Amino acid sequence: MSAILCHRYFVSGRVQGVFFRANTATEAQRLDLSGWARNLPDGRVEVLVRGPEPAIQAIGSWLRRGLPPAQVDDLETVVEDPDQFDDLTEFRTG
């Protein structure tokens, strides 16, 4: 069984107003991850995901690319304590 991880990502580039959060939600749900994606006032998108290590790695790779017309310029990753977010049961956007 894979370890449960939790990562917070800060995605920079052209990621607001281009369906980046919706596409991220679709990918996270496909990978059976819980968490959220939300726009930040500085133009970045914050994504928090919790789930098995292979799925976390997959979403991290996906976030580095995104889907057109999004353009990811930078991806910052912060490792979080998965137990702090064990109440998350689904992925949502906000």
Backbone hydrogen bonds, N-H to C=O, Kabsch-Sander energy under -0.5 kcal/mol:
donor,donor_aa,acceptor,acceptor_aa,energy
5,L,3,A,-0.5
5,L,51,G,-3.1
6,C,80,E,-0.6
7,H,49,V,-2.1
8,R,78,V,-3.1
9,Y,47,V,-3.7
10,F,76,E,-2.3
11,V,9,Y,-0.5
11,V,45,V,-3.0
12,S,10,F,-0.5
12,S,74,D,-2.8
14,R,71,Q,-2.2
15,V,13,G,-1.5
23,N,19,F,-2.6
24,T,20,F,-2.4
25,A,21,R,-2.6
26,T,22,A,-2.1
27,E,23,N,-2.2
28,A,24,T,-2.9
29,Q,25,A,-2.6
30,R,26,T,-2.0
31,L,27,E,-1.8
32,D,29,Q,-1.1
33,L,28,A,-2.8
34,S,50,R,-2.3
35,G,90,E,-2.4
36,W,48,L,-2.0
37,A,92,R,-1.4
38,R,46,E,-2.5
40,L,44,R,-2.8
43,G,40,L,-2.0
45,V,11,V,-2.0
46,E,38,R,-3.0
47,V,9,Y,-2.7
48,L,36,W,-2.5
49,V,7,H,-2.7
50,R,34,S,-2.4
51,G,5,L,-2.2
53,E,3,A,-1.9
55,A,52,P,-0.5
56,I,52,P,-2.2
57,Q,53,E,-2.4
58,A,54,P,-2.0
59,I,55,A,-2.5
60,G,56,I,-2.1
61,S,57,Q,-2.1
62,W,58,A,-2.3
63,L,59,I,-2.9
64,R,60,G,-1.2
65,R,61,S,-0.7
65,R,62,W,-1.3
66,G,62,W,-3.4
70,A,67,L,-2.1
71,Q,14,R,-1.7
73,D,12,S,-3.0
73,D,71,Q,-0.6
74,D,12,S,-1.4
76,E,10,F,-2.5
78,V,8,R,-2.9
80,E,6,C,-2.9
84,Q,81,D,-1.3
85,F,82,P,-1.1
86,D,83,D,-1.2
88,L,85,F,-1.7
92,R,35,G,-1.8
94,G,37,A,-2.3
